[in-house]
């Protein structure tokens, strides 16, 4: 398996504010992800049930979880 260099990747983590999402973020950081490049969309600001918001949220992201 090839390791992916996460240090420069912009990562979107949906549900990142929840218990499981926080575990995902911790693992990403343990694998070298830059915390400043991890985005966690908040439902109050970005309702991902609306397709247009989904398009905006994923724009310029390298990895989506």
mmCIF file of the N, C-alpha and C atoms, coordinates in Angstrom:
data_MODEL
# 
_entry.id   MODEL 
# 
loop_
_atom_site.group_PDB 
_atom_site.id 
_atom_site.type_symbol 
_atom_site.label_atom_id 
_atom_site.label_alt_id 
_atom_site.label_comp_id 
_atom_site.label_asym_id 
_atom_site.label_entity_id 
_atom_site.label_seq_id 
_atom_site.pdbx_PDB_ins_code 
_atom_site.Cartn_x 
_atom_site.Cartn_y 
_atom_site.Cartn_z 
_atom_site.occupancy 
_atom_site.B_iso_or_equiv 
_atom_site.pdbx_formal_charge 
_atom_site.auth_seq_id 
_atom_site.auth_comp_id 
_atom_site.auth_asym_id 
_atom_site.auth_atom_id 
_atom_site.pdbx_PDB_model_num 
ATOM 1   N N  . UNK A 1 1  ? 0.849   -1.178 0.000  1.00 0.00 ? 1  UNK A N  1 
ATOM 2   C CA . UNK A 1 1  ? 0.000   0.000  0.000  1.00 0.00 ? 1  UNK A CA 1 
ATOM 3   C C  . UNK A 1 1  ? 0.897   1.245  0.000  1.00 0.00 ? 1  UNK A C  1 
ATOM 4   N N  . UNK A 1 2  ? 0.569   2.199  -0.837 1.00 0.00 ? 2  UNK A N  1 
ATOM 5   C CA . UNK A 1 2  ? 1.329   3.435  -0.929 1.00 0.00 ? 2  UNK A CA 1 
ATOM 6   C C  . UNK A 1 2  ? 0.806   4.442  0.076  1.00 0.00 ? 2  UNK A C  1 
ATOM 7   N N  . UNK A 1 3  ? 1.720   5.098  0.785  1.00 0.00 ? 3  UNK A N  1 
ATOM 8   C CA . UNK A 1 3  ? 1.320   6.148  1.719  1.00 0.00 ? 3  UNK A CA 1 
ATOM 9   C C  . UNK A 1 3  ? 1.076   7.441  0.972  1.00 0.00 ? 3  UNK A C  1 
ATOM 10  N N  . UNK A 1 4  ? 0.036   8.126  1.344  1.00 0.00 ? 4  UNK A N  1 
ATOM 11  C CA . UNK A 1 4  ? -0.325  9.403  0.749  1.00 0.00 ? 4  UNK A CA 1 
ATOM 12  C C  . UNK A 1 4  ? 0.207   10.518 1.632  1.00 0.00 ? 4  UNK A C  1 
ATOM 13  N N  . UNK A 1 5  ? 0.922   11.472 1.052  1.00 0.00 ? 5  UNK A N  1 
ATOM 14  C CA . UNK A 1 5  ? 1.423   12.614 1.816  1.00 0.00 ? 5  UNK A CA 1 
ATOM 15  C C  . UNK A 1 5  ? 0.255   13.561 2.078  1.00 0.00 ? 5  UNK A C  1 
ATOM 16  N N  . UNK A 1 6  ? -0.210  13.588 3.311  1.00 0.00 ? 6  UNK A N  1 
ATOM 17  C CA . UNK A 1 6  ? -1.359  14.411 3.680  1.00 0.00 ? 6  UNK A CA 1 
ATOM 18  C C  . UNK A 1 6  ? -0.968  15.806 4.133  1.00 0.00 ? 6  UNK A C  1 
ATOM 19  N N  . UNK A 1 7  ? 0.309   16.081 4.259  1.00 0.00 ? 7  UNK A N  1 
ATOM 20  C CA . UNK A 1 7  ? 0.757   17.338 4.852  1.00 0.00 ? 7  UNK A CA 1 
ATOM 21  C C  . UNK A 1 7  ? 0.342   18.576 4.061  1.00 0.00 ? 7  UNK A C  1 
ATOM 22  N N  . UNK A 1 8  ? 0.125   18.427 2.778  1.00 0.00 ? 8  UNK A N  1 
ATOM 23  C CA . UNK A 1 8  ? -0.258  19.578 1.952  1.00 0.00 ? 8  UNK A CA 1 
ATOM 24  C C  . UNK A 1 8  ? -1.668  19.458 1.384  1.00 0.00 ? 8  UNK A C  1 
ATOM 25  N N  . UNK A 1 9  ? -2.385  18.425 1.795  1.00 0.00 ? 9  UNK A N  1 
ATOM 26  C CA . UNK A 1 9  ? -3.729  18.181 1.260  1.00 0.00 ? 9  UNK A CA 1 
ATOM 27  C C  . UNK A 1 9  ? -4.778  18.968 2.033  1.00 0.00 ? 9  UNK A C  1 
ATOM 28  N N  . UNK A 1 10 ? -5.722  19.552 1.281  1.00 0.00 ? 10 UNK A N  1 
ATOM 29  C CA . UNK A 1 10 ? -6.894  20.205 1.883  1.00 0.00 ? 10 UNK A CA 1 
ATOM 30  C C  . UNK A 1 10 ? -7.945  19.106 2.065  1.00 0.00 ? 10 UNK A C  1 
ATOM 31  N N  . UNK A 1 11 ? -8.364  18.907 3.320  1.00 0.00 ? 11 UNK A N  1 
ATOM 32  C CA . UNK A 1 11 ? -9.233  17.775 3.655  1.00 0.00 ? 11 UNK A CA 1 
ATOM 33  C C  . UNK A 1 11 ? -10.539 18.294 4.246  1.00 0.00 ? 11 UNK A C  1 
ATOM 34  N N  . UNK A 1 12 ? -11.636 17.820 3.693  1.00 0.00 ? 12 UNK A N  1 
ATOM 35  C CA . UNK A 1 12 ? -12.970 18.132 4.202  1.00 0.00 ? 12 UNK A CA 1 
ATOM 36  C C  . UNK A 1 12 ? -13.476 16.913 4.968  1.00 0.00 ? 12 UNK A C  1 
ATOM 37  N N  . UNK A 1 13 ? -13.871 17.111 6.233  1.00 0.00 ? 13 UNK A N  1 
ATOM 38  C CA . UNK A 1 13 ? -14.391 16.009 7.039  1.00 0.00 ? 13 UNK A CA 1 
ATOM 39  C C  . UNK A 1 13 ? -15.823 16.347 7.421  1.00 0.00 ? 13 UNK A C  1 
ATOM 40  N N  . UNK A 1 14 ? -16.787 15.702 6.748  1.00 0.00 ? 14 UNK A N  1 
ATOM 41  C CA . UNK A 1 14 ? -18.182 15.917 7.120  1.00 0.00 ? 14 UNK A CA 1 
ATOM 42  C C  . UNK A 1 14 ? -18.432 15.149 8.405  1.00 0.00 ? 14 UNK A C  1 
ATOM 43  N N  . UNK A 1 15 ? -19.188 15.747 9.296  1.00 0.00 ? 15 UNK A N  1 
ATOM 44  C CA . UNK A 1 15 ? -19.429 15.115 10.587 1.00 0.00 ? 15 UNK A CA 1 
ATOM 45  C C  . UNK A 1 15 ? -18.238 15.203 11.515 1.00 0.00 ? 15 UNK A C  1 
ATOM 46  N N  . UNK A 1 16 ? -17.294 16.055 11.177 1.00 0.00 ? 16 UNK A N  1 
ATOM 47  C CA . UNK A 1 16 ? -16.059 16.163 11.948 1.00 0.00 ? 16 UNK A CA 1 
ATOM 48  C C  . UNK A 1 16 ? -16.231 16.693 13.351 1.00 0.00 ? 16 UNK A C  1 
ATOM 49  N N  . UNK A 1 17 ? -17.366 17.281 13.647 1.00 0.00 ? 17 UNK A N  1 
ATOM 50  C CA . UNK A 1 17 ? -17.608 17.811 14.990 1.00 0.00 ? 17 UNK A CA 1 
ATOM 51  C C  . UNK A 1 17 ? -18.125 16.731 15.934 1.00 0.00 ? 17 UNK A C  1 
ATOM 52  N N  . UNK A 1 18 ? -18.538 15.603 15.389 1.00 0.00 ? 18 UNK A N  1 
ATOM 53  C CA . UNK A 1 18 ? -19.083 14.522 16.211 1.00 0.00 ? 18 UNK A CA 1 
ATOM 54  C C  . UNK A 1 18 ? -17.995 13.616 16.759 1.00 0.00 ? 18 UNK A C  1 
ATOM 55  N N  . UNK A 1 19 ? -18.401 12.636 17.553 1.00 0.00 ? 19 UNK A N  1 
ATOM 56  C CA . UNK A 1 19 ? -17.458 11.724 18.186 1.00 0.00 ? 19 UNK A CA 1 
ATOM 57  C C  . UNK A 1 19 ? -16.615 10.982 17.150 1.00 0.00 ? 19 UNK A C  1 
ATOM 58  N N  . UNK A 1 20 ? -17.259 10.342 16.180 1.00 0.00 ? 20 UNK A N  1 
ATOM 59  C CA . UNK A 1 20 ? -16.511 9.590  15.169 1.00 0.00 ? 20 UNK A CA 1 
ATOM 60  C C  . UNK A 1 20 ? -15.676 10.507 14.286 1.00 0.00 ? 20 UNK A C  1 
ATOM 61  N N  . UNK A 1 21 ? -16.243 11.663 13.947 1.00 0.00 ? 21 UNK A N  1 
ATOM 62  C CA . UNK A 1 21 ? -15.507 12.624 13.133 1.00 0.00 ? 21 UNK A CA 1 
ATOM 63  C C  . UNK A 1 21 ? -14.237 13.098 13.804 1.00 0.00 ? 21 UNK A C  1 
ATOM 64  N N  . UNK A 1 22 ? -14.293 13.307 15.106 1.00 0.00 ? 22 UNK A N  1 
ATOM 65  C CA . UNK A 1 22 ? -13.097 13.714 15.852 1.00 0.00 ? 22 UNK A CA 1 
ATOM 66  C C  . UNK A 1 22 ? -12.041 12.614 15.817 1.00 0.00 ? 22 UNK A C  1 
ATOM 67  N N  . UNK A 1 23 ? -12.471 11.362 15.835 1.00 0.00 ? 23 UNK A N  1 
ATOM 68  C CA . UNK A 1 23 ? -11.523 10.247 15.738 1.00 0.00 ? 23 UNK A CA 1 
ATOM 69  C C  . UNK A 1 23 ? -10.875 10.219 14.353 1.00 0.00 ? 23 UNK A C  1 
ATOM 70  N N  . UNK A 1 24 ? -11.663 10.493 13.327 1.00 0.00 ? 24 UNK A N  1 
ATOM 71  C CA . UNK A 1 24 ? -11.125 10.554 11.965 1.00 0.00 ? 24 UNK A CA 1 
ATOM 72  C C  . UNK A 1 24 ? -10.081 11.661 11.868 1.00 0.00 ? 24 UNK A C  1 
ATOM 73  N N  . UNK A 1 25 ? -10.401 12.828 12.417 1.00 0.00 ? 25 UNK A N  1 
ATOM 74  C CA . UNK A 1 25 ? -9.470  13.952 12.374 1.00 0.00 ? 25 UNK A CA 1 
ATOM 75  C C  . UNK A 1 25 ? -8.183  13.617 13.122 1.00 0.00 ? 25 UNK A C  1 
ATOM 76  N N  . UNK A 1 26 ? -8.311  12.975 14.267 1.00 0.00 ? 26 UNK A N  1 
ATOM 77  C CA . UNK A 1 26 ? -7.122  12.573 15.033 1.00 0.00 ? 26 UNK A CA 1 
ATOM 78  C C  . UNK A 1 26 ? -6.239  11.629 14.223 1.00 0.00 ? 26 UNK A C  1 
ATOM 79  N N  . UNK A 1 27 ? -6.867  10.684 13.537 1.00 0.00 ? 27 UNK A N  1 
ATOM 80  C CA . UNK A 1 27 ? -6.099  9.746  12.719 1.00 0.00 ? 27 UNK A CA 1 
ATOM 81  C C  . UNK A 1 27 ? -5.447  10.440 11.524 1.00 0.00 ? 27 UNK A C  1 
ATOM 82  N N  . UNK A 1 28 ? -6.165  11.373 10.914 1.00 0.00 ? 28 UNK A N  1 
ATOM 83  C CA . UNK A 1 28 ? -5.584  12.128 9.805  1.00 0.00 ? 28 UNK A CA 1 
ATOM 84  C C  . UNK A 1 28 ? -4.351  12.899 10.269 1.00 0.00 ? 28 UNK A C  1 
ATOM 85  N N  . UNK A 1 29 ? -4.462  13.534 11.425 1.00 0.00 ? 29 UNK A N  1 
ATOM 86  C CA . UNK A 1 29 ? -3.331  14.288 11.958 1.00 0.00 ? 29 UNK A CA 1 
ATOM 87  C C  . UNK A 1 29 ? -2.176  13.362 12.322 1.00 0.00 ? 29 UNK A C  1 
ATOM 88  N N  . UNK A 1 30 ? -2.485  12.191 12.855 1.00 0.00 ? 30 UNK A N  1 
ATOM 89  C CA . UNK A 1 30 ? -1.445  11.218 13.183 1.00 0.00 ? 30 UNK A CA 1 
ATOM 90  C C  . UNK A 1 30 ? -0.707  10.745 11.933 1.00 0.00 ? 30 UNK A C  1 
ATOM 91  N N  . UNK A 1 31 ? -1.409  10.797 10.786 1.00 0.00 ? 31 UNK A N  1 
ATOM 92  C CA . UNK A 1 31 ? -0.803  10.402 9.518  1.00 0.00 ? 31 UNK A CA 1 
ATOM 93  C C  . UNK A 1 31 ? -0.148  11.577 8.793  1.00 0.00 ? 31 UNK A C  1 
ATOM 94  N N  . UNK A 1 32 ? -0.078  12.736 9.460  1.00 0.00 ? 32 UNK A N  1 
ATOM 95  C CA . UNK A 1 32 ? 0.648   13.870 8.906  1.00 0.00 ? 32 UNK A CA 1 
ATOM 96  C C  . UNK A 1 32 ? -0.185  14.985 8.316  1.00 0.00 ? 32 UNK A C  1 
ATOM 97  N N  . UNK A 1 33 ? -1.502  14.907 8.439  1.00 0.00 ? 33 UNK A N  1 
ATOM 98  C CA . UNK A 1 33 ? -2.355  15.978 7.904  1.00 0.00 ? 33 UNK A CA 1 
ATOM 99  C C  . UNK A 1 33 ? -2.144  17.260 8.707  1.00 0.00 ? 33 UNK A C  1 
ATOM 100 N N  . UNK A 1 34 ? -2.126  18.369 8.000  1.00 0.00 ? 34 UNK A N  1 
ATOM 101 C CA . UNK A 1 34 ? -1.969  19.679 8.626  1.00 0.00 ? 34 UNK A CA 1 
ATOM 102 C C  . UNK A 1 34 ? -3.334  20.109 9.180  1.00 0.00 ? 34 UNK A C  1 
ATOM 103 N N  . UNK A 1 35 ? -3.443  20.341 10.494 1.00 0.00 ? 35 UNK A N  1 
ATOM 104 C CA . UNK A 1 35 ? -4.739  20.720 11.075 1.00 0.00 ? 35 UNK A CA 1 
ATOM 105 C C  . UNK A 1 35 ? -5.312  22.000 10.474 1.00 0.00 ? 35 UNK A C  1 
ATOM 106 N N  . UNK A 1 36 ? -4.454  22.881 10.004 1.00 0.00 ? 36 UNK A N  1 
ATOM 107 C CA . UNK A 1 36 ? -4.922  24.130 9.402  1.00 0.00 ? 36 UNK A CA 1 
ATOM 108 C C  . UNK A 1 36 ? -5.571  23.912 8.041  1.00 0.00 ? 36 UNK A C  1 
ATOM 109 N N  . UNK A 1 37 ? -5.348  22.744 7.448  1.00 0.00 ? 37 UNK A N  1 
ATOM 110 C CA . UNK A 1 37 ? -5.915  22.447 6.132  1.00 0.00 ? 37 UNK A CA 1 
ATOM 111 C C  . UNK A 1 37 ? -7.123  21.517 6.210  1.00 0.00 ? 37 UNK A C  1 
ATOM 112 N N  . UNK A 1 38 ? -7.543  21.196 7.432  1.00 0.00 ? 38 UNK A N  1 
ATOM 113 C CA . UNK A 1 38 ? -8.720  20.348 7.627  1.00 0.00 ? 38 UNK A CA 1 
ATOM 114 C C  . UNK A 1 38 ? -9.938  21.240 7.846  1.00 0.00 ? 38 UNK A C  1 
ATOM 115 N N  . UNK A 1 39 ? -10.968 21.027 7.039  1.00 0.00 ? 39 UNK A N  1 
ATOM 116 C CA . UNK A 1 39 ? -12.206 21.792 7.144  1.00 0.00 ? 39 UNK A CA 1 
ATOM 117 C C  . UNK A 1 39 ? -13.312 20.895 7.668  1.00 0.00 ? 39 UNK A C  1 
ATOM 118 N N  . UNK A 1 40 ? -14.043 21.420 8.646  1.00 0.00 ? 40 UNK A N  1 
ATOM 119 C CA . UNK A 1 40 ? -15.209 20.716 9.189  1.00 0.00 ? 40 UNK A CA 1 
ATOM 120 C C  . UNK A 1 40 ? -16.403 21.641 8.988  1.00 0.00 ? 40 UNK A C  1 
ATOM 121 N N  . UNK A 1 41 ? -17.241 21.371 7.971  1.00 0.00 ? 41 UNK A N  1 
ATOM 122 C CA . UNK A 1 41 ? -18.395 22.238 7.742  1.00 0.00 ? 41 UNK A CA 1 
ATOM 123 C C  . UNK A 1 41 ? -19.425 22.080 8.858  1.00 0.00 ? 41 UNK A C  1 
ATOM 124 N N  . UNK A 1 42 ? -19.901 23.185 9.360  1.00 0.00 ? 42 UNK A N  1 
ATOM 125 C CA . UNK A 1 42 ? -20.922 23.181 10.411 1.00 0.00 ? 42 UNK A CA 1 
ATOM 126 C C  . UNK A 1 42 ? -22.289 23.308 9.758  1.00 0.00 ? 42 UNK A C  1 
ATOM 127 N N  . UNK A 1 43 ? -23.244 22.538 10.222 1.00 0.00 ? 43 UNK A N  1 
ATOM 128 C CA . UNK A 1 43 ? -24.566 22.527 9.590  1.00 0.00 ? 43 UNK A CA 1 
ATOM 129 C C  . UNK A 1 43 ? -25.246 23.886 9.658  1.00 0.00 ? 43 UNK A C  1 
ATOM 130 N N  . UNK A 1 44 ? -24.950 24.686 10.679 1.00 0.00 ? 44 UNK A N  1 
ATOM 131 C CA . UNK A 1 44 ? -25.552 26.020 10.777 1.00 0.00 ? 44 UNK A CA 1 
ATOM 132 C C  . UNK A 1 44 ? -25.058 26.926 9.653  1.00 0.00 ? 44 UNK A C  1 
ATOM 133 N N  . UNK A 1 45 ? -23.819 26.693 9.197  1.00 0.00 ? 45 UNK A N  1 
ATOM 134 C CA . UNK A 1 45 ? -23.235 27.518 8.141  1.00 0.00 ? 45 UNK A CA 1 
ATOM 135 C C  . UNK A 1 45 ? -23.360 26.902 6.761  1.00 0.00 ? 45 UNK A C  1 
ATOM 136 N N  . UNK A 1 46 ? -23.429 25.582 6.719  1.00 0.00 ? 46 UNK A N  1 
ATOM 137 C CA . UNK A 1 46 ? -23.387 24.879 5.435  1.00 0.00 ? 46 UNK A CA 1 
ATOM 138 C C  . UNK A 1 46 ? -24.243 23.618 5.517  1.00 0.00 ? 46 UNK A C  1 
ATOM 139 N N  . UNK A 1 47 ? -25.494 23.731 5.167  1.00 0.00 ? 47 UNK A N  1 
ATOM 140 C CA . UNK A 1 47 ? -26.409 22.586 5.193  1.00 0.00 ? 47 UNK A CA 1 
ATOM 141 C C  . UNK A 1 47 ? -26.105 21.695 3.991  1.00 0.00 ? 47 UNK A C  1 
ATOM 142 N N  . UNK A 1 48 ? -25.469 20.550 4.249  1.00 0.00 ? 48 UNK A N  1 
ATOM 143 C CA . UNK A 1 48 ? -25.054 19.664 3.167  1.00 0.00 ? 48 UNK A CA 1 
ATOM 144 C C  . UNK A 1 48 ? -26.205 18.864 2.565  1.00 0.00 ? 48 UNK A C  1 
ATOM 145 N N  . UNK A 1 49 ? -27.414 19.094 3.043  1.00 0.00 ? 49 UNK A N  1 
ATOM 146 C CA . UNK A 1 49 ? -28.576 18.482 2.398  1.00 0.00 ? 49 UNK A CA 1 
ATOM 147 C C  . UNK A 1 49 ? -28.974 19.260 1.146  1.00 0.00 ? 49 UNK A C  1 
ATOM 148 N N  . UNK A 1 50 ? -28.366 20.445 0.955  1.00 0.00 ? 50 UNK A N  1 
ATOM 149 C CA . UNK A 1 50 ? -28.625 21.290 -0.211 1.00 0.00 ? 50 UNK A CA 1 
ATOM 150 C C  . UNK A 1 50 ? -27.466 21.094 -1.187 1.00 0.00 ? 50 UNK A C  1 
ATOM 151 N N  . UNK A 1 51 ? -27.778 20.653 -2.396 1.00 0.00 ? 51 UNK A N  1 
ATOM 152 C CA . UNK A 1 51 ? -26.758 20.305 -3.376 1.00 0.00 ? 51 UNK A CA 1 
ATOM 153 C C  . UNK A 1 51 ? -25.784 21.455 -3.637 1.00 0.00 ? 51 UNK A C  1 
ATOM 154 N N  . UNK A 1 52 ? -26.263 22.664 -3.761 1.00 0.00 ? 52 UNK A N  1 
ATOM 155 C CA . UNK A 1 52 ? -25.386 23.809 -4.026 1.00 0.00 ? 52 UNK A CA 1 
ATOM 156 C C  . UNK A 1 52 ? -24.353 23.975 -2.911 1.00 0.00 ? 52 UNK A C  1 
ATOM 157 N N  . UNK A 1 53 ? -24.772 23.751 -1.670 1.00 0.00 ? 53 UNK A N  1 
ATOM 158 C CA . UNK A 1 53 ? -23.836 23.842 -0.542 1.00 0.00 ? 53 UNK A CA 1 
ATOM 159 C C  . UNK A 1 53 ? -22.776 22.750 -0.615 1.00 0.00 ? 53 UNK A C  1 
ATOM 160 N N  . UNK A 1 54 ? -23.168 21.577 -1.093 1.00 0.00 ? 54 UNK A N  1 
ATOM 161 C CA . UNK A 1 54 ? -22.204 20.484 -1.263 1.00 0.00 ? 54 UNK A CA 1 
ATOM 162 C C  . UNK A 1 54 ? -21.132 20.869 -2.277 1.00 0.00 ? 54 UNK A C  1 
ATOM 163 N N  . UNK A 1 55 ? -21.564 21.460 -3.380 1.00 0.00 ? 55 UNK A N  1 
ATOM 164 C CA . UNK A 1 55 ? -20.611 21.898 -4.400 1.00 0.00 ? 55 UNK A CA 1 
ATOM 165 C C  . UNK A 1 55 ? -19.637 22.921 -3.825 1.00 0.00 ? 55 UNK A C  1 
ATOM 166 N N  . UNK A 1 56 ? -20.159 23.860 -3.049 1.00 0.00 ? 56 UNK A N  1 
ATOM 167 C CA . UNK A 1 56 ? -19.298 24.875 -2.432 1.00 0.00 ? 56 UNK A CA 1 
ATOM 168 C C  . UNK A 1 56 ? -18.335 24.248 -1.434 1.00 0.00 ? 56 UNK A C  1 
ATOM 169 N N  . UNK A 1 57 ? -18.816 23.302 -0.650 1.00 0.00 ? 57 UNK A N  1 
ATOM 170 C CA . UNK A 1 57 ? -17.996 22.698 0.399  1.00 0.00 ? 57 UNK A CA 1 
ATOM 171 C C  . UNK A 1 57 ? -16.819 21.901 -0.178 1.00 0.00 ? 57 UNK A C  1 
ATOM 172 N N  . UNK A 1 58 ? -17.024 21.217 -1.283 1.00 0.00 ? 58 UNK A N  1 
ATOM 173 C CA . UNK A 1 58 ? -15.968 20.380 -1.836 1.00 0.00 ? 58 UNK A CA 1 
ATOM 174 C C  . UNK A 1 58 ? -15.033 21.121 -2.778 1.00 0.00 ? 58 UNK A C  1 
ATOM 175 N N  . UNK A 1 59 ? -15.403 22.345 -3.142 1.00 0.00 ? 59 UNK A N  1 
ATOM 176 C CA . UNK A 1 59 ? -14.559 23.122 -4.059 1.00 0.00 ? 59 UNK A CA 1 
ATOM 177 C C  . UNK A 1 59 ? -13.162 23.318 -3.468 1.00 0.00 ? 59 UNK A C  1 
ATOM 178 N N  . UNK A 1 60 ? -12.162 23.015 -4.238 1.00 0.00 ? 60 UNK A N  1 
ATOM 179 C CA . UNK A 1 60 ? -10.739 23.161 -3.851 1.00 0.00 ? 60 UNK A CA 1 
ATOM 180 C C  . UNK A 1 60 ? -10.283 22.199 -2.758 1.00 0.00 ? 60 UNK A C  1 
ATOM 181 N N  . UNK A 1 61 ? -11.043 21.167 -2.488 1.00 0.00 ? 61 UNK A N  1 
ATOM 182 C CA . UNK A 1 61 ? -10.618 20.161 -1.509 1.00 0.00 ? 61 UNK A CA 1 
ATOM 183 C C  . UNK A 1 61 ? -9.904  19.032 -2.252 1.00 0.00 ? 61 UNK A C  1 
ATOM 184 N N  . UNK A 1 62 ? -8.893  18.469 -1.618 1.00 0.00 ? 62 UNK A N  1 
ATOM 185 C CA . UNK A 1 62 ? -8.152  17.345 -2.207 1.00 0.00 ? 62 UNK A CA 1 
ATOM 186 C C  . UNK A 1 62 ? -8.703  15.996 -1.748 1.00 0.00 ? 62 UNK A C  1 
ATOM 187 N N  . UNK A 1 63 ? -9.175  15.959 -0.501 1.00 0.00 ? 63 UNK A N  1 
ATOM 188 C CA . UNK A 1 63 ? -9.672  14.716 0.090  1.00 0.00 ? 63 UNK A CA 1 
ATOM 189 C C  . UNK A 1 63 ? -10.983 15.034 0.792  1.00 0.00 ? 63 UNK A C  1 
ATOM 190 N N  . UNK A 1 64 ? -11.978 14.159 0.632  1.00 0.00 ? 64 UNK A N  1 
ATOM 191 C CA . UNK A 1 64 ? -13.262 14.339 1.295  1.00 0.00 ? 64 UNK A CA 1 
ATOM 192 C C  . UNK A 1 64 ? -13.575 13.059 2.066  1.00 0.00 ? 64 UNK A C  1 
ATOM 193 N N  . UNK A 1 65 ? -13.872 13.241 3.355  1.00 0.00 ? 65 UNK A N  1 
ATOM 194 C CA . UNK A 1 65 ? -14.203 12.102 4.208  1.00 0.00 ? 65 UNK A CA 1 
ATOM 195 C C  . UNK A 1 65 ? -15.601 12.319 4.723  1.00 0.00 ? 65 UNK A C  1 
# 
